[in-house]
Amino acid sequence: MHIAIWILGIHSSFANSVSDIVKQVEDKYRSVQSIQADFEQKTKSSFSPAEITVKGQVVLKRKRKMRWQFDAPDSRVFWSDGAKAYMWNPSQKQYFVLDDMSSGATQILDNLASIDQYFEVAVPNAASGDDVQLQLKPKAGSQLAASVKSLEVELKKSELMLSSVVVHDHMGSVTSINFENVELNPNIDDTIFTFEPPEGAEIIKTNGP
């Protein structure tokens, strides 16, 4: 599930080299402990010509905590407590327990703070334009490389505010997520990253015992 993004000032003269841009992005996102935003997600599967669009709200917090709340009529919730990921589908009363948290969008907060560690990087418009697009390919052998072929991350050049993430998987599916009303370092209580399924819910473990 492809699901799945600050406040330090940026030099008035934005660096043009790829290494300088990567350093500025990493420096900014290391200071960010939590994020919340509205999002619109569009997914086009390699198995179907139809594009699926959903909207909702997202909250991210270090370390690897997240909550994606989808608006009605979907109303699904996808979240992680930092150890495992979960999904609640209220229409089907199904509660999924997921071991795999390697989606490119769900780890965006940690990824942007350590770009060099996780990715091979290209910046096609480093010298011009109002936005910066990072083209990221997971390094061979990394956990992310098993599920993600590549990422495109777009940030506003003036503040390095995240505006979109595009995830390409190995099966040819593409998930695009646009962010609005982004708030950095809001005070987030960890209780929002936990959920007790109601009585009678079907519990489905997708990996492991």
N, CA, C and O of each residue as an XYZ file, in Angstrom:
836
protein
N       0.857     -1.183      0.000
C       0.000      0.000      0.000
C       0.890      1.229      0.000
O       1.609      1.519      0.956
N       0.809      1.931     -1.110
C       1.651      3.111     -1.176
C       0.910      4.293     -0.546
O       0.049      4.999     -1.070
N       1.310      4.345      0.414
C       0.694      5.474      1.032
C       1.768      6.440      1.439
O       2.917      6.102      1.722
N       1.505      7.138      1.444
C       2.583      8.056      2.270
C       2.526      8.030      2.203
O       2.354      8.748      1.218
N       6.918     16.763      2.882
C       6.397     16.267      3.620
C       6.985     17.327      4.367
O       6.778     17.420      5.577
N      10.721     23.097      5.967
C      10.202     22.490      6.931
C      10.208     23.411      8.038
O       9.104     23.840      8.372
N      11.838     24.050      9.071
C      11.491     25.361      9.452
C      12.757     26.173      9.511
O      12.713     27.368      9.802
N      13.894     25.548      9.239
C      15.127     26.291      9.214
C      15.150     27.213      8.011
O      14.616     26.880      6.953
N      15.766     28.366      8.173
C      15.901     29.293      7.064
C      16.863     28.754      6.032
O      17.792     28.015      6.358
N      16.637     29.127      4.783
C      17.493     28.697      3.688
C      18.279     29.906      3.193
O      17.767     31.026      3.193
N      19.501     29.685      2.778
C      20.306     30.765      2.253
C      19.550     31.452      1.119
O      18.914     30.787      0.302
N      19.618     32.790      1.069
C      18.900     33.523      0.028
C      19.387     33.142     -1.357
O      18.620     33.178     -2.319
N      20.651     32.779     -1.465
C      21.192     32.292     -2.731
C      21.211     30.774     -2.670
O      22.080     30.184     -2.027
N      20.244     30.136     -3.345
C      20.085     28.684     -3.236
C      21.223     27.975     -3.950
O      21.566     28.317     -5.082
N      21.801     26.996     -3.289
C      22.931     26.263     -3.866
C      22.512     25.535     -5.132
O      21.395     25.026     -5.225
N      23.422     25.488     -6.116
C      23.083     24.890     -7.403
C      23.594     23.473     -7.566
O      23.030     22.719     -8.360
N      24.632     23.076     -6.854
C      25.175     21.739     -7.049
C      24.295     20.714     -6.355
O      23.618     21.017     -5.373
N      24.316     19.480     -6.889
C      23.508     18.405     -6.302
C      23.925     18.168     -4.854
O      23.062     18.027     -3.988
N      25.207     18.120     -4.572
C      25.666     17.849     -3.204
C      25.233     18.940     -2.241
O      24.875     18.645     -1.101
N      25.257     20.196     -2.676
C      24.827     21.298     -1.804
C      23.325     21.249     -1.549
O      22.877     21.498     -0.430
N      22.543     20.929     -2.585
C      21.095     20.832     -2.428
C      20.747     19.700     -1.472
O      19.902     19.865     -0.593
N      21.394     18.550     -1.640
C      21.146     17.408     -0.748
C      21.479     17.788      0.690
O      20.727     17.448      1.604
N      22.590     18.486      0.906
C      22.967     18.879      2.266
C      21.932     19.820      2.873
O      21.580     19.671      4.043
N      21.440     20.789      2.098
C      20.446     21.730      2.617
C      19.152     21.016      2.983
O      18.545     21.312      4.012
N      18.726     20.069      2.132
C      17.499     19.319      2.430
C      17.699     18.483      3.697
O      16.839     18.471      4.578
N      18.828     17.790      3.786
C      19.096     16.962      4.972
C      19.167     17.810      6.240
O      18.608     17.431      7.269
N      19.845     18.950      6.173
C      19.952     19.830      7.345
C      18.581     20.311      7.804
O      18.308     20.380      9.003
N      17.732     20.640      6.857
C      16.395     21.138      7.214
C      15.560     20.048      7.873
O      14.942     20.277      8.912
N      15.542     18.862      7.270
C      14.642     17.823      7.748
C      15.140     17.104      8.996
O      14.362     16.426      9.668
N      16.427     17.243      9.314
C      16.900     16.707     10.586
C      16.279     17.465     11.760
O      16.167     16.921     12.858
N      15.881     18.704     11.537
C      15.291     19.506     12.610
C      13.797     19.271     12.766
O      13.188     19.760     13.718
N      13.207     18.533     11.847
C      11.756     18.315     11.864
C      11.440     17.019     12.591
O      11.876     15.945     12.177
N      10.686     17.121     13.665
C      10.307     15.953     14.453
C       8.900     15.457     14.134
O       8.580     14.296     14.392
N       8.055     16.327     13.575
C       6.683     15.918     13.240
C       6.135     16.806     12.134
O       6.568     17.943     11.949
N       5.176     16.259     11.409
C       4.559     16.950     10.274
C       3.088     16.559     10.217
O       2.731     15.415     10.496
N       2.238     17.513      9.854
C       0.865     17.153      9.509
C       0.438     17.959      8.281
O       0.879     19.092      8.089
N      -0.418     17.367      7.458
C      -0.809     17.990      6.199
C      -2.067     17.332      5.656
O      -2.441     16.235      6.072
N      -2.714     18.018      4.721
C      -3.754     17.408      3.902
C      -3.076     16.809      2.672
O      -2.041     17.305      2.227
N      -3.660     15.747      2.126
C      -3.049     15.147      0.937
C      -4.110     14.678     -0.054
O      -5.258     14.407      0.296
N      -3.669     14.597     -1.302
C      -4.456     13.953     -2.368
C      -3.546     12.924     -3.014
O      -2.445     13.245     -3.460
N      -4.016     11.689     -3.062
C      -3.219     10.592     -3.612
C      -3.888     10.035     -4.866
O      -5.087      9.754     -4.878
N      -3.084      9.882     -5.923
C      -3.558      9.275     -7.157
C      -2.701      8.054     -7.455
O      -1.473      8.138     -7.481
N      -3.353      6.927     -7.677
C      -2.637      5.681     -7.933
C      -3.075      5.095     -9.263
O      -4.267      4.939     -9.527
N      -2.100      4.774    -10.092
C      -2.383      4.098    -11.355
C      -1.654      2.775    -11.345
O      -0.424      2.733    -11.350
N      -2.409      1.696    -11.332
C      -1.832      0.361    -11.267
C      -1.431     -0.119    -12.650
O      -2.051      0.244    -13.650
N      -0.395     -0.931    -12.698
C       0.029     -1.533    -13.963
C      -0.975     -2.576    -14.438
O      -0.924     -3.011    -15.588
N      -1.897     -2.981    -13.547
C      -2.872     -4.011    -13.889
C      -4.222     -3.432    -14.324
O      -5.111     -4.178    -14.734
N      -4.378     -2.111    -14.239
C      -5.669     -1.503    -14.574
C      -5.449     -0.104    -15.129
O      -4.611      0.636    -14.614
N      -6.196      0.279    -16.184
C      -6.035      1.624    -16.748
C      -6.685      2.704    -15.893
O      -6.407      3.888    -16.087
N      -7.540      2.327    -14.958
C      -8.261      3.304    -14.142
C      -7.351      3.899    -13.075
O      -6.604      3.184    -12.406
N      -7.425      5.224    -12.927
C      -6.674      5.914    -11.881
C      -7.568      6.102    -10.663
O      -8.713      6.538    -10.786
N      -7.039      5.772     -9.487
C      -7.801      5.883     -8.249
C      -7.322      7.113     -7.485
O      -6.125      7.279     -7.251
N      -8.262      7.974     -7.096
C      -7.937      9.197     -6.358
C      -8.581      9.164     -4.986
O      -9.776      8.895     -4.863
N      -7.791      9.440     -3.946
C      -8.301      9.529     -2.585
C      -7.690     10.760     -1.921
O      -6.623     11.232     -2.314
N      -8.394     11.272     -0.899
C      -7.909     12.436     -0.161
C      -7.964     12.146      1.330
O      -8.640     11.219      1.774
N      -7.238     12.957      2.096
C      -7.270     12.767      3.536
C      -6.273     13.640      4.250
O      -5.843     14.674      3.739
N      -5.906     13.200      5.457
C      -4.966     13.926      6.296
C      -3.866     12.956      6.747
O      -4.110     11.768      6.962
N      -2.653     13.497      6.883
C      -1.522     12.665      7.296
C      -0.784     13.340      8.451
O      -0.647     14.562      8.495
N      -0.313     12.511      9.384
C       0.550     12.961     10.480
C       1.759     12.032     10.516
O       1.609     10.811     10.516
N       2.960     12.614     10.548
C       4.195     11.844     10.626
C       4.985     12.308     11.843
O       4.974     13.494     12.174
N       5.663     11.392     12.504
C       6.470     11.735     13.670
C       7.647     10.772     13.762
O       7.506      9.581     13.483
N       8.783     11.280     14.145
C       9.925     10.407     14.381
C       9.665      9.540     15.614
O       9.063     10.043     16.564
N      10.072      8.292     15.660
C      10.795      7.598     14.622
C       9.830      6.634     13.948
O       9.349      5.683     14.564
N       9.550      6.898     12.654
C       8.736      6.036     11.797
C       7.302      5.871     12.311
O       6.675      4.836     12.086
N       6.793      6.882     12.994
C       5.373      6.874     13.370
C       4.596      7.648     12.317
O       5.067      8.673     11.822
N       3.408      7.163     11.971
C       2.611      7.824     10.940
C       1.145      7.452     11.071
O       0.786      6.427     11.652
N       0.320      8.310     10.518
C      -1.123      8.047     10.467
C      -1.692      8.716      9.219
O      -1.620      9.935      9.067
N      -2.256      7.903      8.330
C      -2.903      8.383      7.110
C      -4.395      8.123      7.254
O      -4.828      6.971      7.288
N      -5.170      9.178      7.339
C      -6.625      9.077      7.484
C      -7.278      9.471      6.167
O      -7.122     10.598      5.697
N      -8.022      8.519      5.570
C      -8.675      8.786      4.291
C     -10.092      9.309      4.516
O     -10.815      8.836      5.392
N     -10.468     10.294      3.706
C     -11.809     10.873      3.820
C     -12.869      9.890      3.350
O     -12.584      8.934      2.629
N     -14.106     10.151      3.779
C     -15.260      9.371      3.322
C     -15.395      9.525      1.804
O     -15.011     10.565      1.269
N     -15.930      8.521      1.092
C     -16.554      7.317      1.666
C     -15.570      6.193      1.996
O     -15.974      5.150      2.510
N     -14.274      6.396      1.704
C     -13.291      5.351      1.977
C     -13.105      5.161      3.482
O     -13.345      4.074      4.010
N     -12.679      6.218      4.167
C     -12.560      6.251      5.636
C     -11.574      5.249      6.210
O     -11.608      4.977      7.411
N     -10.704      4.697      5.391
C      -9.667      3.811      5.928
C      -8.653      4.603      6.752
O      -8.507      5.813      6.581
N      -7.959      3.904      7.643
C      -6.866      4.503      8.397
C      -5.657      3.582      8.267
O      -5.755      2.376      8.496
N      -4.517      4.163      7.897
C      -3.260      3.420      7.798
C      -2.272      4.092      8.736
O      -2.087      5.306      8.651
N      -1.634      3.349      9.624
C      -0.738      3.977     10.586
C       0.354      3.015     11.021
O       0.318      1.818     10.737
N       1.333      3.590     11.725
C       2.421      2.808     12.314
C       2.743      3.373     13.688
O       2.697      4.584     13.905
N       3.070      2.475     14.613
C       3.505      2.887     15.944
C       5.024      2.909     16.050
O       5.571      3.055     17.143
N       5.708      2.764     14.913
C       7.167      2.751     14.882
C       7.758      1.361     14.784
O       8.928      1.206     14.434
N       6.954      0.341     15.091
C       7.414     -1.049     15.033
C       6.735     -1.809     13.907
O       7.399     -2.464     13.103
N       5.423     -1.722     13.850
C       4.643     -2.375     12.805
C       3.655     -1.386     12.215
O       3.360     -0.344     12.799
N       3.148     -1.745     11.030
C       2.136     -0.934     10.370
C       0.792     -1.656     10.435
O       0.731     -2.881     10.538
N      -0.276     -0.874     10.374
C      -1.631     -1.404     10.519
C      -2.568     -0.675      9.560
O      -2.282      0.439      9.120
N      -3.684     -1.316      9.244
C      -4.734     -0.656      8.480
C      -6.086     -1.080      9.022
O      -6.318     -2.257      9.301
N      -6.975     -0.105      9.167
C      -8.340     -0.371      9.597
C      -9.285      0.003      8.460
O      -9.292      1.142      7.992
N     -10.082     -0.972      8.021
C     -11.085     -0.766      6.987
C     -12.455     -0.868      7.641
O     -12.968     -1.974      7.811
N     -13.067      0.268      8.016
C     -14.324      0.210      8.768
C     -15.490     -0.370      7.981
O     -16.384     -0.982      8.566
N     -15.497     -0.188      6.657
C     -16.621     -0.694      5.873
C     -16.666     -2.218      5.871
O     -17.743     -2.810      5.803
N     -15.483     -2.860      5.946
C     -15.407     -4.319      5.969
C     -15.142     -4.862      7.370
O     -15.117     -6.075      7.576
N     -14.943     -3.961      8.329
C     -14.597     -4.335      9.708
C     -13.386     -5.262      9.732
O     -13.363     -6.276     10.430
N     -12.372     -4.876      8.938
C     -11.144     -5.653      8.852
C      -9.969     -4.833      9.392
O      -9.808     -3.656      9.069
N      -9.159     -5.486     10.219
C      -8.007     -4.867     10.868
C      -6.762     -5.631     10.428
O      -6.583     -6.795     10.786
N      -5.891     -4.963      9.638
C      -4.721     -5.614      9.072
C      -3.484     -5.279      9.900
O      -3.276     -4.126     10.277
N      -2.661     -6.295     10.181
C      -1.376     -6.112     10.853
C      -0.297     -6.379      9.816
O      -0.234     -7.475      9.258
N       0.562     -5.381      9.549
C       1.522     -5.443      8.459
C       2.937     -5.348      9.009
O       3.246     -4.423      9.761
N       3.793     -6.282      8.651
C       5.192     -6.211      9.078
C       6.019     -5.298      8.176
O       6.982     -4.683      8.633
N       5.649     -5.208      6.903
C       6.454     -4.467      5.930
C       6.099     -2.982      5.972
O       4.961     -2.604      5.696
N       7.080     -2.139      6.321
C       6.879     -0.694      6.347
C       7.815      0.001      5.359
O       8.233      1.131      5.610
N       8.148     -0.636      4.262
C       9.197     -0.128      3.382
C       8.680      0.738      2.235
O       9.413      0.987      1.278
N       7.443      1.198      2.311
C       6.921      2.073      1.274
C       7.680      3.394      1.246
O       8.019      3.939      2.296
N       7.951      3.912      0.043
C       8.722      5.146     -0.073
C       8.055      6.354      0.546
O       8.743      7.208      1.105
N       6.739      6.457      0.466
C       6.052      7.623      1.004
C       5.943      7.578      2.513
O       6.005      8.621      3.164
N       5.783      6.397      3.082
C       5.564      6.309      4.521
C       6.809      6.662      5.321
O       6.697      7.030      6.490
N       7.993      6.559      4.724
C       9.236      6.844      5.428
C       9.842      8.184      5.023
O      11.028      8.414      5.258
N       9.048      9.077      4.417
C       9.613     10.270      3.809
C      10.335     11.163      4.804
O      11.341     11.773      4.444
N       9.863     11.263      6.040
C      10.513     12.135      7.018
C      11.939     11.669      7.312
O      12.866     12.479      7.325
N      12.115     10.381      7.545
C      13.461      9.848      7.777
C      14.308      9.887      6.509
O      15.504     10.172      6.571
N      13.698      9.602      5.363
C      14.447      9.570      4.111
C      15.055     10.925      3.765
O      16.208     10.995      3.337
N      14.287     12.010      3.946
C      14.788     13.332      3.585
C      15.883     13.823      4.526
O      16.660     14.706      4.163
N      15.950     13.268      5.710
C      17.017     13.639      6.644
C      18.304     12.868      6.391
O      19.354     13.222      6.929
N      18.234     11.812      5.573
C      19.411     10.957      5.326
C      19.436     10.511      3.867
O      19.567      9.321      3.579
N      19.310     11.460      2.957
C      19.205     11.132      1.541
C      20.408     10.337      1.051
O      20.255      9.320      0.374
N      21.608     10.806      1.397
C      22.826     10.135      0.926
C      22.927      8.705      1.420
O      23.512      7.855      0.750
N      22.365      8.435      2.582
C      22.452      7.094      3.154
C      21.589      6.100      2.394
O      21.964      4.938      2.236
N      20.420      6.561      1.916
C      19.439      5.649      1.343
C      19.379      5.639     -0.188
O      18.926      4.656     -0.775
N      19.833      6.727     -0.850
C      19.525      6.890     -2.271
C      20.728      7.300     -3.117
O      21.700      7.882     -2.635
N      20.612      6.968     -4.396
C      21.382      7.626     -5.438
C      20.536      8.803     -5.909
O      19.340      8.641     -6.153
N      21.139      9.994     -6.042
C      20.366     11.225     -6.200
C      20.689     11.929     -7.507
O      21.848     12.014     -7.912
N      19.646     12.434     -8.162
C      19.799     13.347     -9.291
C      18.876     14.534     -9.055
O      17.786     14.376     -8.504
N      19.308     15.725     -9.470
C      18.495     16.938     -9.341
C      18.443     17.589    -10.713
O      19.325     18.382    -11.044
N      17.425     17.274    -11.528
C      17.411     17.720    -12.923
C      17.303     19.225    -13.110
O      17.766     19.747    -14.124
N      16.694     19.947    -12.145
C      16.522     21.394    -12.309
C      17.262     22.158    -11.225
O      16.755     23.151    -10.703
N      18.470     21.698    -10.884
C      19.206     22.284     -9.764
C      19.496     23.771     -9.951
O      19.580     24.512     -8.972
N      19.646     24.206    -11.176
C      20.090     25.584    -11.395
C      18.964     26.565    -11.690
O      19.223     27.766    -11.766
N      17.734     26.111    -11.858
C      16.673     27.027    -12.261
C      15.320     26.543    -11.773
O      15.173     25.420    -11.292
N      14.326     27.432    -11.912
C      12.960     27.064    -11.555
C      12.620     27.384    -10.118
O      13.503     27.632     -9.296
N      11.318     27.377     -9.820
C      10.840     27.689     -8.477
C      10.818     26.476     -7.566
O      10.765     26.617     -6.345
N      10.857     25.288     -8.148
C      10.789     24.064     -7.361
C      12.063     23.247     -7.558
O      12.777     23.405     -8.549
N      12.326     22.387     -6.609
C      13.447     21.444     -6.705
C      12.864     20.042     -6.770
O      12.058     19.659     -5.922
N      13.267     19.288     -7.765
C      12.822     17.905     -7.868
C      14.008     16.988     -7.614
O      15.012     17.035     -8.325
N      13.877     16.151     -6.584
C      14.890     15.150     -6.291
C      14.459     13.829     -6.916
O      13.381     13.317     -6.616
N      15.300     13.281     -7.783
C      15.048     11.966     -8.339
C      15.889     10.977     -7.538
O      17.119     11.023     -7.566
N      15.202     10.075     -6.819
C      15.860      9.211     -5.846
C      15.694      7.746     -6.233
O      14.581      7.268     -6.450
N      16.812      7.050     -6.316
C      16.796      5.619     -6.569
C      17.360      4.912     -5.339
O      18.512      5.147     -4.975
N      16.568      4.044     -4.686
C      17.075      3.349     -3.499
C      18.364      2.597     -3.803
O      18.491      1.954     -4.845
N      19.313      2.686     -2.883
C      20.580      2.003     -3.079
C      20.386      0.489     -3.053
O      19.570     -0.029     -2.291
N      21.128     -0.199     -3.878
C      21.023     -1.660     -3.970
C      21.279     -2.296     -2.612
O      22.203     -1.917     -1.892
N      20.438     -3.274     -2.279
C      20.592     -3.984     -1.025
C      19.842     -3.376      0.136
O      19.757     -3.991      1.199
N      19.290     -2.173     -0.036
C      18.535     -1.540      1.040
C      17.140     -2.146      1.127
O      16.647     -2.733      0.164
N      16.506     -1.999      2.295
C      15.153     -2.520      2.469
C      14.182     -1.852      1.499
O      13.282     -2.503      0.969
N      14.366     -0.559      1.270
C      13.461      0.183      0.400
C      13.552     -0.305     -1.043
O      12.556     -0.289     -1.765
N      14.747     -0.740     -1.471
C      14.941     -1.170     -2.858
C      14.095     -2.378     -3.217
O      13.805     -2.601     -4.392
N      13.694     -3.164     -2.221
C      12.895     -4.358     -2.498
C      11.487     -4.010     -2.965
O      10.876     -4.789     -3.696
N      10.959     -2.857     -2.560
C       9.577     -2.520     -2.897
C       9.442     -1.281     -3.773
O       8.405     -1.088     -4.407
N      10.472     -0.438     -3.818
C      10.387      0.833     -4.545
C      11.464      0.889     -5.626
O      12.644      0.668     -5.353
N      11.045      1.186     -6.850
C      12.005      1.328     -7.951
C      12.648      2.704     -7.915
O      13.866      2.831     -8.041
N      11.821      3.744     -7.741
C      12.348      5.104     -7.675
C      11.322      6.039     -7.051
O      10.134      5.726     -6.971
N      11.815      7.201     -6.608
C      10.969      8.242     -6.031
C      11.277      9.561     -6.714
O      12.409      9.812     -7.125
N      10.254     10.405     -6.831
C      10.444     11.785     -7.242
C       9.862     12.653     -6.133
O       8.671     12.567     -5.834
N      10.695     13.483     -5.526
C      10.263     14.345     -4.433
C      10.392     15.794     -4.890
O      11.465     16.220     -5.317
N       9.307     16.545     -4.801
C       9.328     17.946     -5.213
C       9.182     18.846     -4.003
O       8.303     18.641     -3.167
N      10.061     19.860     -3.912
C      10.046     20.803     -2.806
C      10.063     22.225     -3.357
O      10.623     22.479     -4.424
N       9.446     23.148     -2.624
C       9.506     24.557     -2.981
C      10.919     25.071     -2.704
O      11.428     24.936     -1.591
N      11.534     25.650     -3.702
C      12.927     26.045     -3.556
C      13.116     27.088     -2.461
O      14.135     27.055     -1.772
N      12.173     28.016     -2.271
C      12.344     29.109     -1.324
C      12.468     28.631      0.116
O      13.243     29.199      0.886
N      11.714     27.592      0.496
C      11.712     27.115      1.881
C      11.981     25.611      1.987
O      12.015     25.064      3.090
N      12.167     24.955      0.867
C      12.321     23.495      0.833
C      11.122     22.790      1.439
O      11.259     21.719      2.030
N       9.942     23.391      1.295
C       8.714     22.774      1.787
C       8.285     21.682      0.824
O       8.186     21.917     -0.381
N       8.031     20.506      1.338
C       7.630     19.392      0.498
C       6.274     19.663     -0.130
O       5.346     20.082      0.561
N       6.148     19.428     -1.433
C       4.862     19.627     -2.100
C       4.321     18.353     -2.729
O       3.107     18.220     -2.887
N       5.198     17.401     -3.097
C       4.680     16.161     -3.682
C       5.716     15.052     -3.628
O       6.920     15.294     -3.547
N       5.202     13.813     -3.677
C       6.035     12.616     -3.760
C       5.410     11.686     -4.794
O       4.202     11.448     -4.770
N       6.223     11.166     -5.694
C       5.768     10.185     -6.678
C       6.571      8.909     -6.459
O       7.802      8.933     -6.446
N       5.861      7.796     -6.289
C       6.501      6.506     -6.014
C       6.282      5.568     -7.197
O       5.144      5.346     -7.610
N       7.354      5.021     -7.738
C       7.291      4.019     -8.804
C       7.703      2.680     -8.209
O       8.770      2.565     -7.606
N       6.854      1.666     -8.381
C       7.247      0.347     -7.870
C       7.763     -0.540     -9.003
O       7.762     -0.141    -10.167
N       8.201     -1.738     -8.650
C       8.820     -2.622     -9.641
C       7.816     -3.257    -10.595
O       8.201     -3.837    -11.610
N       6.530     -3.148    -10.273
C       5.492     -3.715    -11.134
C       4.949     -2.707    -12.138
O       4.081     -3.039    -12.945
N       5.457     -1.478    -12.092
C       5.014     -0.451    -13.027
C       3.903      0.440    -12.509
O       3.439      1.320    -13.236
N       3.461      0.242    -11.277
C       2.429      1.101    -10.685
C       3.057      2.406    -10.215
O       4.217      2.445     -9.807
N       2.256      3.487    -10.281
C       2.729      4.816     -9.900
C       1.741      5.434     -8.913
O       0.538      5.469     -9.170
N       2.255      5.920     -7.784
C       1.436      6.605     -6.789
C       1.963      8.017     -6.611
O       3.131      8.223     -6.278
N       1.074      9.002     -6.841
C       1.442     10.415     -6.702
C       0.696     11.002     -5.515
O      -0.518     10.840     -5.401
N       1.421     11.688     -4.626
C       0.812     12.293     -3.443
C       1.157     13.776     -3.422
O       2.332     14.142     -3.395
N       0.136     14.630     -3.433
C       0.324     16.079     -3.322
C      -0.079     16.530     -1.928
O      -1.091     16.077     -1.394
N       0.719     17.430     -1.332
C       0.491     17.878      0.033
C       0.090     19.354      0.065
O       0.615     20.166     -0.698
N      -0.849     19.693      0.957
C      -1.261     21.073      1.166
C      -1.416     21.324      2.665
O      -1.534     20.389      3.458
N      -1.414     22.606      3.035
C      -1.605     23.006      4.444
C      -0.623     22.281      5.359
O      -0.999     21.775      6.417
N       0.627     22.238      4.941
C       1.660     21.533      5.696
C       2.034     22.322      6.951
O       2.272     23.528      6.886
N       2.082     21.643      8.072
C       2.508     22.246      9.339
C       3.697     21.447      9.865
O       3.653     20.219      9.938
N       4.765     22.167     10.231
C       5.974     21.537     10.719
C       6.041     21.571     12.239
O       5.671     22.558     12.873
N       6.515     20.485     12.800
C       6.724     20.364     14.237
C       5.497     20.688     15.096
O       5.626     21.346     16.129
N       4.306     20.234     14.679
C       3.157     20.379     15.580
C       3.319     19.455     16.783
O       4.052     18.468     16.721
N       2.642     19.777     17.860
C       2.687     18.942     19.060
C       1.751     17.749     18.857
O       0.531     17.907     18.875
N       2.319     16.560     18.665
C       1.549     15.361     18.343
C       1.636     14.360     19.489
O       2.730     13.950     19.878
N       0.490     13.971     20.026
C       0.447     12.952     21.075
C       0.564     11.565     20.446
O      -0.092     11.274     19.446
N       1.402     10.709     21.038
C       1.634      9.378     20.461
C       0.392      8.493     20.454
O       0.375      7.468     19.772
N      -0.640      8.865     21.194
C      -1.842      8.032     21.228
C      -2.523      7.951     19.875
O      -3.274      7.007     19.627
N      -2.281      8.923     18.982
C      -2.948      8.866     17.678
C      -2.349      7.786     16.787
O      -2.910      7.465     15.739
N      -1.206      7.218     17.196
C      -0.572      6.163     16.397
C      -0.934      4.770     16.894
O      -0.312      3.785     16.496
N      -1.927      4.685     17.755
C      -2.415      3.393     18.239
C      -3.913      3.305     17.995
O      -4.604      4.318     17.886
N      -4.397      2.076     17.913
C      -5.815      1.870     17.640
C      -6.208      0.481     18.126
O      -5.514     -0.498     17.851
N      -7.296      0.400     18.832
C      -7.827     -0.888     19.275
C      -9.018     -1.254     18.404
O     -10.032     -0.556     18.425
N      -8.917     -2.342     17.634
C     -10.050     -2.719     16.774
C     -11.270     -3.032     17.617
O     -11.144     -3.624     18.689
N     -12.451     -2.644     17.153
C     -13.665     -2.911     17.925
C     -13.971     -4.408     17.993
O     -13.463     -5.201     17.200
N     -14.795     -4.763     18.941
C     -15.195     -6.157     19.098
C     -15.876     -6.645     17.823
O     -16.721     -5.954     17.254
N     -15.502     -7.831     17.388
C     -16.086     -8.408     16.189
C     -15.307     -8.123     14.930
O     -15.656     -8.644     13.870
N     -14.243     -7.301     15.004
C     -13.430     -6.993     13.814
C     -12.636     -8.221     13.406
O     -12.158     -8.970     14.257
N     -12.497     -8.425     12.113
C     -11.662     -9.513     11.585
C     -10.203     -9.054     11.598
O      -9.875     -8.041     10.981
N      -9.339     -9.771     12.278
C      -7.923     -9.406     12.361
C      -7.137    -10.255     11.365
O      -7.178    -11.485     11.411
N      -6.421     -9.582     10.467
C      -5.686    -10.264      9.393
C      -4.215     -9.899      9.505
O      -3.858     -8.725      9.408
N      -3.352    -10.899      9.711
C      -1.904    -10.685      9.754
C      -1.333    -11.056      8.406
O      -1.403    -12.211      7.985
N      -0.762    -10.063      7.723
C      -0.317    -10.292      6.349
C       1.101    -10.847      6.259
O       1.485    -11.397      5.227
N       1.888    -10.708      7.338
C       3.247    -11.256      7.346
C       3.531    -11.850      8.724
O       3.098    -11.318      9.746
N       4.255    -12.945      8.732
C       4.689    -13.509     10.012
C       3.565    -14.157     10.772
O       2.448    -14.263     10.267
N       3.853    -14.601     12.011
C       2.864    -15.319     12.819
C       1.818    -14.381     13.391
O       0.911    -14.824     14.096
